[in-house]
Amino acid sequence: MASWGERLAGVRGVLLDISGVLYDGSEDGGVPIPGSVEAVARLKRSQLKVRFCTNDSQKSRGDLVGLLRRHGFDISESEVTAPAPAASLILKERGLRPHLLVQDGVLSEFDQIDTSNPNCVVIADAGESFSYQNMNKAFRVLMELESPVLISLGKGRYYKETSGLMLDVGAYMKALEYACGIKAEVVGKPSPEYFQSALKEMGVEAHEAIMIGDDIVGDVGGAQQCGMRALQVRTGKFRPSDERHPDVKADGYVDNLAEAVDLLLQHADK
Amino acid sequence: MASWGERLAGVRGVLLDISGVLYDGSEDGGVPIPGSVEAVARLKRSQLKVRFCTNDSQKSRGDLVGLLRRHGFDISESEVTAPAPAASLILKERGLRPHLLVQDGVLSEFDQIDTSNPNCVVIADAGESFSYQNMNKAFRVLMELESPVLISLGKGRYYKETSGLMLDVGAYMKALEYACGIKAEVVGKPSPEYFQSALKEMGVEAHEAIMIGDDIVGDVGGAQQCGMRALQVRTGKFRPSDERHPDVKADGYVDNLAEAVDLLLQHADK
């Protein structure tokens, strides 16, 4: 494999995944991954541009940033690309009235959206709200539409909390896709539109940007599809088999964000 | 299209789906579909062989037969092919110890099976038991296995109860398949092994048998794949668009079981 110097040459902007890279979530707020608070601070003091690109759809962007700030991270709402606000914009543009299968914590992102007489379903990482009753309700809304529209905030398979692996929205998206015989529109990684909006907000071209994430498919594969480079951290939902993934090969594997930032500060933009 | 006489010539055995053909289920026992009680009785008085072939995995075979008998149907346990007893046999043969994601009502079918230290997951139509917590538990069992085995009792997309459409086990099977990156083994329609076991129990060859069901894919398509003929009834989960299905064309569409039996008694085995 090429040297780190070659692999990181010309990087001007860094997209950071949040869950599994900055911190491991849990019901009571989670814990920062060792070294990540300092790594973000060092990155932000450097000449590199930084943006956070999350698929978290359990919390509003404000709540997520508040939580991370309490953990000591230097982060503000305007630096975060998140699926719920992105979906809210799309709904407004297309005049869609969603039935929301989401957690209460993220409802505020849809405050401005008309949800009467729904003509689509928006599904997020609803956690405990993925009851049979709630799934069946969303299913029936879709089956009553002539052209069912299902918008999924990400399509992650699972993520890691301190208590263990947790099913993510992608599993439930697949359930509704199969039951209704439809294909969901994904707002979130690895959708190219989503990465491109994050790049635009950061003001960096794809070939000058690198994604750092714990998801070999959603983060690494998705970013590479957009022409970016991507590192996988061995934290969060990383599993050793990821390094032998049949389809996706990261531009590098690092133990954690701290190691990624060490390498970037040493080799990027040279 | 050929005449009914040509389409039904040489039929010696009839496989009957239960839910949506004999009765529409509901939480309080459901209601027989008009004419079906008499249709089953007429069929059983004829020279045709009859077997019931269900994907119902919510109830034990004994409970299902008890319910149908209370509705007036002439049916006994030995005439029913059902996925839970079929799966129970497979588990025994292969020495598999399942984690069961099923409703309490069907647990008795697995009485003889060791469920300690599970090395596979069996998923049935668990209804309200498809909570996030239960799904996550099954998911974690699979993720901890080196070669995860997921056995699904059917793969139906949805069925119809008197209260409306209900998500079926197939949707949740797809969720686990996607989350774990695996493929489930299906015990139930449209699995060819399942149809073949029903034919064997009836003592009729595929080309002499006809399936009557409300599911264009699971009943009609599955039976035709096995070399049987198949009629779709316009009851249960039937939707008008089924008659324009892109891949599956029934050998005939009838309003209900009563009409199917009229035609069979007139034209079969001639």
Interface residues (C-beta under 8 A of the other chain):
Chain A: A126 G127 E128 S129 F130 S131 Y132 Q133 M135 N136 F139 R140 M143 R157 Y158 G164 L165 M166 L167 D168 G170 A171 Y172 K174 A175 L176 E177 Y178 A179 C180 G181
Chain B: A126 G127 E128 S129 F130 S131 Y132 Q133 M135 N136 F139 R140 M143 R157 Y158 G164 L165 M166 L167 D168 G170 A171 Y172 K174 A175 L176 E177 Y178 A179 C180 G181
